[in-house]
Amino acid sequence: MPETISFAIGGMTCAACAARVEKVLNRQEGVQAVVNFATERAQIVLNWPETTPDMVVAAVRKAGFTVAERSLDLALTGMSCAACAARIERVLNRVPLTQAHVNFATERAHITFVPGVVEPETLISCIEKAGFGAKPLEALSAPDQKAIRAQSWRRERNHFLLTLVLALPFFVEMGAMFCGFGHVLPGWLQFVLATPVQFYCARHFYKQAWNALRAGAANMDVLVVLGTSIAYGFSAFVVVLHAQQHLYFEASVSIITLISLGKLLEARAKNKTGAGLESLLHLQPQIAHVEADGVVLDRPVQAVKVGNIFVVRPGESVPVDGVVIEGASEINEAMLTGESLPVLKTLKAQVYAGTLNTTGLLRVQATGVGADTALAHIVKMVEQAQGSKASVQRLADKVSQVFVPTVVVLALLTFLLGWFVTGHVVWSLVSAVSVLVIACPCALGLATPTAIMVGTGLGARAGILFRNADALEHAQKLKTILVDKTGTLTQGKPTVSDVLPLKEVDPTRLLSVACALEKGSEHPLARAVVDYALQKKVPEQSITDFQAVPGMGVKAKFSGQVALLGSPRFLTDAGLPVKQGMVVGLEQDGKTVIGVALGTEVLGYIALLDQLRPEAASTVAALKAAGIQVIMLTGDNERTAQRVARQVGVNAYLAGVLPSQKAEKVQAYRAEGSLVGMVGDGINDAPALAAADVGFAIGAGSDVALESADIVLMKSDLRSVLDAISLSRATLSKIRQNLFFAFIYNVLGLPLAAFGLLNPIVAGAAMAMSSVSVVSNSLLLNRWKPLEQKRG
């Protein structure tokens, strides 16, 4: 039967492009395509079963066009172990043009798909058919998510309490037998008490095991159901037939009770791993004092719109992002930057949602609300990082996929070989139950994501935002870090130190031309020249035909003549004479020199000095002590670069690097085989940040740099690079410990169980505690502190 799909196509610039895409698609066997340039969509009918949507989209991309993709985050329910997460992931990845990552610890799925080929409803339906629940995360507010977690916790607690009450007599029975008193409970009473535990208290194990088997997979619930059902069924058989055999009701009941306790503790610990994100969500107030017709009214923060004016009183948190239009106050921005000292905010200053107003009253005009606030962007970035997978988790995922079937086979072999060797069917059966019960892939599934959740949450509180789990993992492996000079090693706020007009040129004329050429630029050097000119009250002049030459300078028409401003090399390339002696002397003092020319005459030179960051030298020393090579990149001249490099103590430097060349330098170091990091802040650094294995955007950076970086350092402090690497190392250390704990339980426990040296009850307790120990170990990561707090 023909299948119809429709999707958006990007990159078409005219009707000829649409015709070309249509032609490419109609060449595919069994494809009828119509491409609409106006709507930028393709309507496709697939008449041939061998032609799949993947092939159609691949043809569009091969033709040089793009196919729009969309991401979807789903909140999942019903997962009991890592095998469940792996099964959902496999089900979703079978859907055409869909890529999914499922995180067992956060119980979320991050899915990328092509709208028109796949719809969110289809993805949710696939998950539900696999026996799990799913809801779009965006449909659940933070209070809703918290309420769902609280409800889940109460359900687990009540379920465990009921199981415990029914299990208490069996614990008394085991205590009596241990003390030599023999059986306290008659067999028929054990049968009556064990039955509701097995089929009511453990009903969710049966349900989830059935869903897994129906989907052709196996999970932890299959192991629990097999082990406890065998113990219960054998004991029930003995009671009904009045056979003279030991009863194992206490084993099945104890296993179910201990696993329920483990799940309860695991749920509580998993909730704590998300405490970092939870603390961020609590920062934004729920009420805003909004001005309306001259009256201040309290409104829900969700009702505030861009352009609204609101009041922030002393001691209150800012409800949304905005610009101060009246008042002055100190704002504590620790939640945003990790900086403990308050920042003075006056007229036209930017304030951010969730920051704390400490002293004065502010009137603010809203500029960012809802998902457009800085706080919302931080929360979104942390959520994405917590939901992503680190490459170190791949081993655990591969093991989880084959773990349960392998354990079932091992249990069967234990039973058959034990029976064959010893001749004791009961002993062999108990050993097989122990094998089934001790094996659990839960700890493997929790080892990596729980540590990442805690690590990224800690980072967010310290002003360090990891874009994904790979960034967190790779930061601790860096061997080379390239650091931009301006705004990174230096404060990025250069000031004019010398104005040197030539011949009979009036200094005011020199500054007037320079100001006119630089007033449209946001580069730190340009802003410094303009600010200096304004301080000197230089009259403003207009220019035409402005043209920027990246990394060199600018050119424009000034009073009918061609005016140039830029590096001495820029003037030399234009055929103008440059006083090399004067320039060299200034550059040897660590100053940046720009020349100004009008027509065929050089008017003079302006020297600027950018102070080093106070922490630059100590940070570079600490990186070198950690075995990391530090290399400075700068577009500045050789002499200035050499002086700065000597002052901060970098291993090497590259001077005169144009913005377009920075990414090339990063790629060159990557080609040597080691992981390379790049630290920068400006828009010119964005390509290099993207090219590096790990890009660090320092807090004062541009929006483009922040979007290109893997790690965003909200604080304008170079030491945050050290904190990011330190947190990465601490988190990876916890992951390795967790994987060790997850494997060691099974490596030691399975052989003991197979040889009959492990009681099923002890096996159940060990299985329950394996997950709890992994999550608890991740929580110990909360003891990590940034350098500033360690010094304090």
Buried (B, 14 or more C-beta within 10 A) or exposed (E): EEBEBBBBBEBBEEEEBBEBBBEBBEEBEEBBBBBBBEEBBBBBBBEEEEBBBEBBBBBBEEBEBEBEBBEBBBBBEBBBBBBBBBBBBBBBEEBBBBBBBBBBBBBBBBBBBBBBBBEBEEBBEBBEEBBBBBBEBEEBEBEEBBEBBEEBBEEBBEBBEBBBEBBEBBBEBBEBEEEEEEEBBEBEBBBEBBBBBBEEBBEBBBBBBBBBBEBEBBBBBBBBBBBBBBBBBBBBEBBEEEEEEEBBBBBBBBBBBBBBBBBBBBBBBBBBBBBBBBEBBEBBBEEBBBBEEEEBEEBEBEEBEBEBBBBBEEEBBBBBBBBBEEBBBBBBBBBBBBBEEBBEBEEEBBBBBBBBBBEBBBBBBBBBBEEBBBBBBBBEBBBBBBBBBBEBBEEBBEBBBEBBEEBBEBBBEBBEEBBEEEEEEEBBBBBBBBBBBBBBBBBBBBBBBBBBBBBBBBBBBBBBBBBBBBBBBBBBBBBBBBBBBBBBBBBBBBEBBBBBBBEEBEBBBBBBBBBBBBBEBEBBBBBBBBBBBEEBEBEEBEBEEBEBBEBBBBBBBBEEEBBBBBBBBBBEBBEBEBBEEBBBBBBEBBBBBBBBBBBEBBBBBBBBBBEBBEBBBBBBEBBBEEEBBBBBBBBBBEBBBBBBBEBBBBBEBBBBBEBEBBBEBBEEBBEEEBBBBBBBBBBBBBBBBBBBBBBBBBBBBBEBBBBBBBBBBBBBBBBBBBBBBBBBBBBBEBBBBBBBBBBEBBEEBBEBBBEBEBBBBBBBBBBBBBBBBBBBBBBEBBEBBBBBEEEE
